[in-house]
Amino acid sequence: MRTIWVFGDQLNRDIGALATADPRHDRVLLVESTAKLTSKRWHVQRAHLVMASMRRFAAELEQAGFEVDHRRSDSLETGHRDHIAQFRPDEVVATEPASWDGHRLLERCGVEVTRSNQFLCHYDEFAEWADGRRTLKMEDFYRWQRTRLGYLMEPDGITPVTGHWNYDHENREPPPRGETPWTSPPVSRLDTLDRQVLADLAELGDSSWGAPPDGTWATSRRAALARLRHFVEHSLPIFGPHEDAMTERSWHLAHSVLSPYLNIGLLLPGEVCDAVQDAYEAGNVPIASAEGFIRQVIGWREYVWGVYWRWMPEYRSANELQATRPLLPVFTGSGTEMRCVSACLDGVHDRAYNHHIQRLMVLGNLALLTGVDPWEMTEWMWSSFIDGAEWVMLPNVIGMSLHADGGRMATKPYAAGGNYIDTMSDHCRDCRFDRKQRTGDDACPFTTLYWDFLARHHDRFVKNPRMARQVRAAERLGDLEAVRERAAEVLERLDRGDL
């Protein structure tokens, strides 16, 4: 009998080796690794999501007639070895893992690997697209994806519907004043399985943190599909305009919050995009919202997946800006008077979630401006977010947030002062800091650090066409010396954890 080894982010009958599995000839192996669970201080909701989803998936497979060996082991490798000793399968096969280290593991174990279909663009296909290009622009990749996959395209297959490729200019509105038009996502009731998972996690000691699960995150395919339907019906029609907005009135706005299910296999990108396409064609969703969301899935998400595989494993150690500051205490619970940062970190604590602008322009921006070590920030985001994975976080942190790859992924650093945060959020209104001030005790730390960042990296960014104007503006500041002195004070206080 053959064994199919399924990892905790491949929980779908239609993925890879499981797609053709037959319970008469195939046994399924699932391993809960203690080494993995204790390798980082995971957010408890992240650890619960994976463990509960694995256990529910094992039960679904058993109901479908499969013999399932779902075991807890010291490590994945130990679980595989013990399975072999107990069952002596004719062979062991697995779907390609989503990590570089996962591939090395399967090589060491001598496991046959089946090509993954968990993404719409395999990394081999991405490499073919990328070969010979001087720069790997996401917009170019996105248009190629639209054309080859057929989403939001005219019948000729080469023209986008409405004649426009994107609607970014319509999808950058700040939060609406006085309105809360966003419908809360469904929640699930915790059951005996959930409670057992939490008890098992508690046995591991101080290996997790954050608020316990409250049913926000689905842990079965059935519940994930219900959340997809809810998003398409209730949130997608108003998704576009405020997709970059931040507000204390809603943690989710009109975001899909489907990324954790995509990342562990409970949903597949094709079925998600098909649902959006169908809603658009039925006239239920405006083009700006449909296009903005499909861009996130077949554009950005798959682009990040492709560059991860193209640049690994060296990409882990990229640090072009020579950022060496340890992870700031604010990220691990010291608290802060910066209202925007506090709101984002409250969201991480309570739900293991922030949307992309909160991650990039608040938390990532803070790490960039202060010079936090890229790998430390990557590991924190990887372990803290409900949709965390190495392939997700490495390009997003190393490439986008911290510009640690020197511009291979983004042509400029996404650095910003308090003005951007004020424009796109309602945080600044009641914050004790003044986003217009660069110096003094009441100056917004983001504003101070932004100008200090430009001064610190003057020689590098004055040559960058997308940054030169801001760098020259920093040169002309009459109070630049005072700004830099204030920045030193801000950094010292952030290091102490009392700002």
N, C-alpha and C positions, 0 to 999 in steps of 0.2 A: 504494500500500500504506500502511496506517495503522501508526503507531508507538505502542506503549503504554510509557510511561516508568514504571518501577517503582523505588521508593526502597528503601533497605536495611532498612526496618522494615515492608515489605509483602510478605514472601517466602512467598506462598501463592497457589495457583491459584484459590482461591475468594474472593479479596479484590477488590472493586471492579471495575475495568476488565478485569482478567484473567479474571474469572468467565465472561465471554462471549467471550473471545478465540478466534480461529480461526487456526491457523498458515498457512492458505492466504491470509489477508488481513492478518494482523497480524504485525509485527515487534516485538521487545521490546528496550528500551533500559535498561541498568543502568550507572550511573556511580559509579566509586570516585573520590572527590574528595580531592585532596591538601590543599586548603584545610581541609576538614572534619577530616581526620586530624591536621592540625597546629594546629587552632584551640584545642585544649586539650591538656594532658598526660594523655592517656587511659591508663587501666589497660590493659596489653597484652592481658589476657584479654578485655576489652570490645572493643577494636579487632579482635582476632582473631575473636571471635564474629561480628561483623557482616561482616567481609570474607570469612571462610571460608564463612559461610552464604550470602552473595551468590553466591560462585563455585559452590558446590554447586547452588544454585537455578538459576543460569544453565545448568549442565550438565543438570539435570533438564528444563528447558524445551527445550533442544536435542534431548534424547532424545525429547521429545514432538512433535518436528517443527517447532518454532519457529526462525526465524532470530533470533539474539540478538546484539545489539551491546553487549558488555560491555567498557567502556573505562575506562582510568584517565585523569583529566583534572585540570587545575589547580583546577577548581571544578565544581560541578554545572551552573552556567550555561554554562561553556565546553564541557562535555561535551555538553550539549543543542545548542549552536550548531554544534559540529563534526559532530555526528550529522546535523543538518539539511543541512549543506553536502555531506556524503558521500552520504546516501541520498535526500534530497529526498522525504520521505514526504508523502502527501496531507494528513494531519493528525497531530497528536500529542495523545494523551489520557493522563491520569494519574488515579489514585485520589487523593482528598483526602489531603494529607499530615497527619502527626500533630503538626505544629508551626505556630505563627503565621508564622514566617519562611518556612516551606515554602510556605504559601499565597501569600505575597507574591512568592516566586520564580516560581511558576507564572503569576501574573498578569503579571509582567514578561516572561516568555517567551511569553506568549500561548497557553498550553497549555489545552486543554479539560479540565475537571475532572469526574470521576465520583464520585458519592456513595459514601462509605466504609461498609462493613459490618463493619469490624474490631472494633467494639464493639457490645454488645447494646443500648445506648442512644446514639443519635446525639446530638451536642451540640445540634442543633435540638430534639430531643425533650426533652432535659434543660432547655433554656430554657423550653419550654412548661410543664414541671412546676414550674420555679422561679418563673415570672412570678406576681407578686402575693403571694409569700410574704415575710414579714418576716425569717425566718431560714431558712437552707438546712440543715436537720438531716440528717445522713447516715442516721439511723435511719428518718426519714420516707421518704427516697428509697429506702432498701433495701426497706422494706415495699411501696412502690409497684412496685419492680422485681420482687419476688417475685410479686406479684399479676398483673402484666402478662405475666411470662414463665412463670409456672406452676411454678417450682421449689419443692419441698417444700410443696405446697399440697394441701388436701383437694379432692375432686371438685367441690365447689361453687365453687372458684376464689377464694374470699374468706377462707377459714379456713386458717391454717397447720397442717400435720400436727402432731399432738400438742397443738394448741391454743396453743403458745408460739412467739413470733417469734424469740427468741434464747436462747442458753444461755451467755451471758457469765459468769454466776455459777459455772458448772461448768468454765469454760475458762481459769481464772486460777491454776492450781496451780503452785507452785515446782517445780524439777526434782526427780524422785524420788531419794531417798537410796540410793546404792549400786547403782542399776540403770542399765543402758544398753540399753533396749529398742528403740532406733532402728536401722533397717536402712539401710546406706549406699546412696545412689543409684547407679545404674549409671555406668560410665565408658566412654569410647570411646577406641580406639587412634588416636594421631595418625598421619597418613599423608603422602604426598608433597604434597598440596594444603596441609595445615596447615604443613608446613615452608616451602613457598614463600611463604605469607602472612606468616610470621614473618620470612623473609628480606626481603620487600618492606617490612615495617614497620621493620626495622632500617636500611634505606636512608634512611629519613626522619630519622635522627639521634635526638637525645634528646627524642623526642616521646611516649614511653610509659614506663611504670614498672610495678613489681609483678612477682610470680612468673610465669614463662611458663606457658602452658596445659599441663594435664596430663591432659586428656580428661574433666574434670569436666563441662564444658558441651557439650551437643549442638550440632552445626552443620548438621544436616539434619532435614527433617521426619520421616523414618523414625526417627531416633534420638530426637527429641523425643517422638514418640508412644510409643516404648518406655519413656521416663522417665515419661510420664503413666500408663501401665499399671502400672509399678512402684509409683508413688505410691499409686494407688487400691487396689492389692492389699496392699501391705506397710505403708505409712505412714499413710494416711488413717484406718484404724480407730483409731489411737491419737493422731491429730492434735490433737483438741480440748483435752484437759486441760492440756497443757503448751505451748500455742501462744505464751504470753507468757513462758515460762521461758528462762533463759540458763544455760548450763553449759559448763565447759571440757572436758567429756567428749565433746561432740559439737558440730560446727559447724552441723549441719542439723536435729537432733532429728527431729521428724516433719513438718517443713515440706516443701511440695511442691517447692521450688526450680524452679518452672515459669515464674516471672515473665519471665525473659529471652526465653523462646520465645513467650510471649503478646505481648511488647512488640515483637518483630520479625516476627511473623506465622507462625512455624513451627507454632504452635498457635493455635486460635481459642477465645474464651471459651465459646461455646456447646457445643463438643465436650467441653471440660473439665468444664463443669457437668453435661452430660448423663451423662458417665461417673460422676460423683459421685452423681447422682440414681439411676442404675441400680444402683450398689453399695448405696445405702441401701435401695432397694426390694427388693433381693435378700436383705436381712438381713445384709449383710456389714460394715456400717458403722453405728455408733450415731448417733443423731440429733444429739447435741452436736458430734460431729466433722464430720458432713455439713453441718450448718447453719453451723458456724464457718468452714468453708472456702468455702462458697457465698457467705457474707457478704463474705468478702475479695474475691471475684471480681465478683459482680454489684452488691455494695454499695460497698465502699470504692474498689476500682479504678475503677469507672465513675463514681463520685461525683467522684473526683479529676480524671478526664478532663473531666467536665462543668463543674466550677468553673474549670478552666484556661481553657476557651474562653469562659466567661461573663465572666471578669475580665481577660483579656488585652486589650492589651499593658501596661496600667498596672500590673498585678499584679507585674511584674518589679521595680519600684522601690519596692514597699511596705516601710516601715521605721518602724512606729508607735512602737517602743520606742527609736528613735534609737540603734541598735546600730552602732558604727563600728569596733570592734576588728578589725584584720587577722586573717586566718586563722591560728590558733595553730600554731606549729611542730610540735606533736605530730601534727597531721594530715598533715604532709608528711615525717615520718620522724625527728623528734628523739628519739623514745622517751619513756617515762614510767614512773614507779613506781606509778601508779594501775593496779591489776591489771585492773579491768573495762575501762578504756579500752585498755590494752595488748592484752587478749585480742580486743577488737573490731577494733582496727587490724591485728593480726596476721591476722585473718580477711579483712580487706579486701586486705591485701598478698598473701596466699596464694591467695585465690579470688575477689577482687573482690565479696565477698558478706558481708552481715550480714542477719539477719532483722529484721522490723519493730520489735521492741522494742529490739534493740541500736541500731538507727538512731535511734529516737525518744528512748529513755530513758537512753542512755549518750552516744552521739556528739552527737545533737541537743541533749540536755539540757546537755551541757558547753558547747556553743556558745551556747545560750540564757543560761545562768547567767553566762557570761563576756562576753556582749555582742558576739559575732562578727557582722560585717557580713553581712546575710542573703544578698546576692547572691554574696559570696565563698563562703559555705557551700554555697549552691545549686550553684555551678559545681564545687566540689570533689566533692560527692556525685554530680553528673551525670557527671563524668568518671571517678569511681572505682569505681562499682558496675556490675556485669555487666548489670543491667536499667535502667541510667540512661537518661533522656530528659528533655527540658525539661518536658514535660507531667506527668511523674511527679514530678520533683523540686521544681518551683516550688510547687505546693500543699502538698506534704508538708513542705518546709523553711520556706517563707514563712508558711504557714498553721498547720501543726501544730507543727513543732519550735520555731520561733523566735517565734511569735505576732506576726510582723511586720505582719500585716494588721489588727491591733487587735481580733481576735475575729470577723472575718467568717466564718471557717471553723470555728474551735474557740472555745467560749465561755470557756475559761480556758487559760493557758499550761501545758504539760506539764513543769513544773518539779518536781524531786524531789531530795531529799538522799540520803545513803548508805543510809538505812534501806530505801528502796524497792529499791535494787539488791541489798541483802543479802537481802531477802525473796524476790526473784525469781531469784536466781542463787547460784552457789557461788564467786563471785569474792572476796568479802570475807574468807572464812575464812583465806586465806593472804596477804592484802594487808598491806603494812606500815603502812597507815593504819587508824585506828580510826573506823568509821562512826558511833560514838556520841559522838565528840568534836567540838566546834565550834571550839575554840581549841587552840593549842599545835602543836608541830612534827609531832605524830602525828595531828592531826585530819584526818578525811577531807575532801579538797577539795570534794567534792560537798556535804557537810553544811555546811561553812563558807560556800560560795558560795550555797547555797540560801537561808540566812537573810539573807545580804547582798543577794541579789536581791530578796527581799520588802521589805527596808528601802529599797533604792534606788528601787523602784517602788511605794512605799507609797500615794501619793495616787491612782494609777491603780487598783490592785487592791483597795484597801479598800472600794471601791464595787461590786466584783464579788461577787455572792452566792456563787459557787463558790470564791472566794479569801479572802473577808473574814475567815474564822475563822483561817486561817494567818497573814494579815497582822497581825491582833490579837495572835496568839501571839508574833509577832516583836517587837511593841511591848513585850511584857511580859518579854522576856529580860533578866535581870539583867546579862548579860555582852555585850550587843549591841555596845557600843563596842569591846570586845576582839575580837568576831567580825569586825567591819568592818575592824579593823586587820589581823587575820589574813587576811581576804579580799584586802586590798591586797597583802600579801606573796605570796599564792597567785597572784594575777593577774600580778604582776611576774615571778614565776618561770615561769609558763606562757608569758608573752611572750618570755622568754629561751629557753624550751625545755629547762629543766633541772629540772622537777618530776617 
